[in-house]
């Protein structure tokens, strides 16, 4: 009788372990996805570099420049990363 119980136990253990590991993996995946779907913030930009324009929202860089992209992500078409200070392509509007 003990032999039958041991054989039954050994036969049932792999599927139970597999389901347990699958459950742990899915829980970790859900937590990772929840962390990744948090809204992204513009942490690299200083608040002084952003300017609010009606109709466009917040833009970065000098808004008086001819090449300003009027975007919160790009400074200008020529020099997207910036900085605007001492830019040789700066042209006033």
C-alpha positions as CSV (number, residue, x, y, z in Angstrom):
1,X,0.0,0.0,0.0
2,X,2.9,2.4,0.8
3,X,4.4,1.7,-2.6
4,X,1.3,2.8,-4.3
5,X,1.1,6.1,-2.3
6,X,4.8,6.9,-3.1
7,X,4.3,6.1,-6.8
8,X,1.2,8.3,-6.9
9,X,3.0,11.1,-5.0
10,X,5.9,11.0,-7.5
11,X,3.6,11.0,-10.4
12,X,1.6,14.0,-9.2
13,X,4.6,16.2,-8.1
14,X,5.9,17.4,-11.5
15,X,2.6,18.9,-12.7
16,X,2.1,20.6,-9.3
17,X,5.6,22.1,-9.3
18,X,5.0,23.2,-12.9
19,X,1.8,25.0,-12.0
20,X,3.4,26.6,-9.0
21,X,6.3,27.9,-11.0
22,X,3.9,29.1,-13.8
23,X,1.9,31.0,-11.2
24,X,5.0,32.7,-9.8
25,X,6.2,33.7,-13.2
26,X,2.9,35.2,-14.2
27,X,2.7,37.2,-10.9
28,X,6.2,38.6,-11.6
29,X,5.2,39.4,-15.1
30,X,2.1,41.3,-14.0
31,X,4.2,43.3,-11.5
32,X,6.8,44.1,-14.1
33,X,4.1,45.2,-16.6
34,X,2.4,47.4,-14.0
35,X,5.8,49.1,-13.3
36,X,6.4,49.7,-17.0
37,X,3.0,51.2,-17.7
38,X,3.5,54.0,-15.2
39,X,3.4,57.4,-17.0
40,X,6.8,58.5,-18.2
41,X,8.0,61.8,-17.0
42,X,10.5,64.2,-18.5
43,X,13.0,63.9,-15.7
44,X,16.1,64.9,-17.7
45,X,14.8,68.4,-18.5
46,X,15.0,71.2,-16.0
47,X,11.7,73.0,-15.4
48,X,13.3,76.3,-16.3
49,X,14.0,75.0,-19.8
50,X,10.3,74.4,-20.5
51,X,8.0,77.2,-21.7
52,X,4.2,77.1,-22.1
53,X,2.8,78.3,-25.4
54,X,-1.0,78.6,-25.9
55,X,-2.1,76.1,-28.6
56,X,1.1,74.0,-28.3
57,X,1.5,73.3,-24.6
58,X,5.0,73.0,-23.1
59,X,8.0,73.3,-25.3
60,X,11.7,73.2,-24.6
61,X,14.4,75.4,-25.9
62,X,14.3,79.0,-26.9
63,X,11.0,79.7,-28.5
64,X,12.4,82.8,-30.2
65,X,14.6,80.6,-32.4
66,X,13.5,80.0,-36.0
67,X,14.3,76.3,-35.8
68,X,12.5,75.6,-32.5
69,X,10.4,72.4,-32.9
70,X,7.6,73.6,-30.6
71,X,7.7,70.2,-28.9
72,X,8.2,68.9,-25.4
73,X,10.6,66.3,-26.7
74,X,12.8,68.0,-29.3
75,X,14.5,71.4,-29.0
76,X,15.0,72.1,-32.7
77,X,15.3,70.5,-36.1
78,X,19.0,71.1,-36.4
79,X,20.2,70.5,-32.8
80,X,17.5,68.2,-31.1
81,X,19.5,67.5,-27.9
82,X,20.5,71.1,-27.4
83,X,21.7,73.2,-25.6
84,X,20.4,76.4,-27.1
85,X,23.1,78.5,-25.5
86,X,25.9,79.4,-28.0
87,X,24.2,77.4,-30.8
88,X,25.7,78.4,-34.1
89,X,22.4,77.8,-35.9
90,X,20.3,80.2,-33.7
91,X,18.2,82.6,-35.7
92,X,15.7,84.9,-34.1
93,X,12.2,85.1,-35.5
